[in-house]
């Protein structure tokens, strides 16, 4: 935060302040210090909000606001764990499909239920769901 202040980077500074505020509010709600997993969950929620805002601003023909949200998203992603590449997700999906014995697109719930705890914080749920649907469609 100090670096952003000294550099005059308003977007970075505002984003960090906002995320710190969200972390503090969550800590107050829980009445105890947050675990690393809970902190990552707050960051993921902030990142998801930014992605949804980008989508809405693009639909609403507001590229200026979408660009600002994109910059905020990039700042938040710096503090998240490394995201899994699609190829790695696909391999994990195939393994889980074999493990649960999924045989049709109707088994998406079983696959997602076992898969999401394994990729939490390291992959976007929409991306995972899309890959699972593609893999199940080819069965």
C-alpha positions as a Python dict, from the first residue, in 0.01 Angstrom:
ca = {
    (1, 'X'): (0, 0, 0),
    (2, 'X'): (286, 236, 81),
    (3, 'X'): (444, 165, -256),
    (4, 'X'): (117, 246, -433),
    (5, 'X'): (87, 570, -234),
    (6, 'X'): (441, 678, -315),
    (7, 'X'): (398, 589, -682),
    (8, 'X'): (66, 775, -702),
    (9, 'X'): (-108, 463, -834),
    (10, 'X'): (-467, 548, -738),
    (11, 'X'): (-632, 232, -875),
    (12, 'X'): (-386, 3, -696),
    (13, 'X'): (-420, 200, -374),
    (14, 'X'): (-802, 203, -382),
    (15, 'X'): (-814, -168, -467),
    (16, 'X'): (-581, -264, -182),
    (17, 'X'): (-775, -44, 61),
    (18, 'X'): (-1103, -200, -49),
    (19, 'X'): (-976, -556, -14),
    (20, 'X'): (-823, -479, 326),
    (21, 'X'): (-1159, -340, 433),
    (22, 'X'): (-1337, -656, 316),
    (23, 'X'): (-1085, -870, 506),
    (24, 'X'): (-1131, -665, 823),
    (25, 'X'): (-1513, -676, 796),
    (26, 'X'): (-1505, -1053, 752),
    (27, 'X'): (-1275, -1083, 1051),
    (28, 'X'): (-1515, -873, 1261),
    (29, 'X'): (-1813, -1085, 1147),
    (30, 'X'): (-1635, -1405, 1248),
    (31, 'X'): (-1506, -1254, 1572),
    (32, 'X'): (-1158, -1400, 1525),
    (33, 'X'): (-856, -1366, 1296),
    (34, 'X'): (-906, -1518, 951),
    (35, 'X'): (-727, -1831, 839),
    (36, 'X'): (-525, -1825, 517),
    (37, 'X'): (-804, -2016, 344),
    (38, 'X'): (-1064, -1762, 456),
    (39, 'X'): (-846, -1475, 335),
    (40, 'X'): (-814, -1643, -5),
    (41, 'X'): (-1190, -1689, -11),
    (42, 'X'): (-1239, -1313, 43),
    (43, 'X'): (-991, -1238, -237),
    (44, 'X'): (-1165, -1484, -469),
    (45, 'X'): (-1498, -1320, -397),
    (46, 'X'): (-1351, -976, -475),
    (47, 'X'): (-1201, -1109, -800),
    (48, 'X'): (-1532, -1269, -898),
    (49, 'X'): (-1713, -940, -838),
    (50, 'X'): (-1466, -763, -1065),
    (51, 'X'): (-1510, -1024, -1342),
    (52, 'X'): (-1888, -987, -1323),
    (53, 'X'): (-1857, -607, -1329),
    (54, 'X'): (-1631, -622, -1635),
    (55, 'X'): (-1890, -834, -1813),
    (56, 'X'): (-2173, -596, -1721),
    (57, 'X'): (-1981, -283, -1817),
    (58, 'X'): (-1892, -438, -2152),
    (59, 'X'): (-2259, -521, -2212),
    (60, 'X'): (-2356, -168, -2108),
    (61, 'X'): (-2108, -14, -2354),
    (62, 'X'): (-1888, 132, -2079),
    (63, 'X'): (-1536, 30, -2186),
    (64, 'X'): (-1379, 295, -1959),
    (65, 'X'): (-1531, 138, -1644),
    (66, 'X'): (-1457, -214, -1773),
    (67, 'X'): (-1090, -120, -1815),
    (68, 'X'): (-1078, 19, -1461),
    (69, 'X'): (-1233, -300, -1320),
    (70, 'X'): (-982, -504, -1523),
    (71, 'X'): (-694, -313, -1363),
    (72, 'X'): (-840, -378, -1018),
    (73, 'X'): (-877, -747, -1102),
    (74, 'X'): (-510, -765, -1200),
    (75, 'X'): (-411, -614, -864),
    (76, 'X'): (-624, -867, -674),
    (77, 'X'): (-486, -1158, -877),
    (78, 'X'): (-134, -1068, -762),
    (79, 'X'): (-236, -1174, -410),
    (80, 'X'): (-410, -1498, -511),
    (81, 'X'): (-236, -1835, -546),
    (82, 'X'): (-116, -1928, -894),
    (83, 'X'): (-413, -2025, -1110),
    (84, 'X'): (-417, -2370, -1269),
    (85, 'X'): (-380, -2383, -1648),
    (86, 'X'): (-673, -2534, -1842),
    (87, 'X'): (-465, -2841, -1935),
    (88, 'X'): (-400, -2921, -1569),
    (89, 'X'): (-770, -2875, -1488),
    (90, 'X'): (-863, -3107, -1777),
    (91, 'X'): (-631, -3380, -1645),
    (92, 'X'): (-781, -3349, -1298),
    (93, 'X'): (-1133, -3358, -1445),
    (94, 'X'): (-1056, -3681, -1632),
    (95, 'X'): (-919, -3837, -1314),
    (96, 'X'): (-1226, -3737, -1110),
    (97, 'X'): (-1459, -3866, -1385),
    (98, 'X'): (-1285, -4206, -1359),
    (99, 'X'): (-1292, -4197, -977),
    (100, 'X'): (-1667, -4129, -949),
    (101, 'X'): (-1757, -4350, -1247),
    (102, 'X'): (-1936, -4074, -1436),
    (103, 'X'): (-2091, -4196, -1758),
    (104, 'X'): (-2311, -3912, -1884),
    (105, 'X'): (-2371, -3537, -1868),
    (106, 'X'): (-2619, -3603, -1587),
    (107, 'X'): (-2330, -3690, -1356),
    (108, 'X'): (-2199, -3332, -1354),
    (109, 'X'): (-2305, -3283, -991),
    (110, 'X'): (-2102, -3581, -871),
    (111, 'X'): (-1795, -3470, -1063),
    (112, 'X'): (-1816, -3104, -959),
    (113, 'X'): (-1881, -3200, -595),
    (114, 'X'): (-1559, -3398, -577),
    (115, 'X'): (-1355, -3166, -799),
    (116, 'X'): (-1422, -2818, -657),
    (117, 'X'): (-1260, -2877, -314),
    (118, 'X'): (-945, -2990, -497),
    (119, 'X'): (-919, -2675, -712),
    (120, 'X'): (-1059, -2418, -469),
    (121, 'X'): (-865, -2095, -493),
    (122, 'X'): (-660, -2222, -786),
    (123, 'X'): (-923, -2228, -1062),
    (124, 'X'): (-1234, -2032, -1156),
    (125, 'X'): (-1556, -2230, -1104),
    (126, 'X'): (-1700, -2130, -1443),
    (127, 'X'): (-1389, -2253, -1621),
    (128, 'X'): (-1395, -2582, -1431),
    (129, 'X'): (-1765, -2631, -1506),
    (130, 'X'): (-1710, -2565, -1877),
    (131, 'X'): (-1428, -2823, -1892),
    (132, 'X'): (-1635, -3080, -1700),
    (133, 'X'): (-1930, -3030, -1937),
    (134, 'X'): (-1702, -3074, -2240),
    (135, 'X'): (-1547, -3393, -2100),
    (136, 'X'): (-1884, -3541, -2000),
    (137, 'X'): (-2032, -3461, -2343),
    (138, 'X'): (-1766, -3678, -2508),
    (139, 'X'): (-1851, -3986, -2297),
}
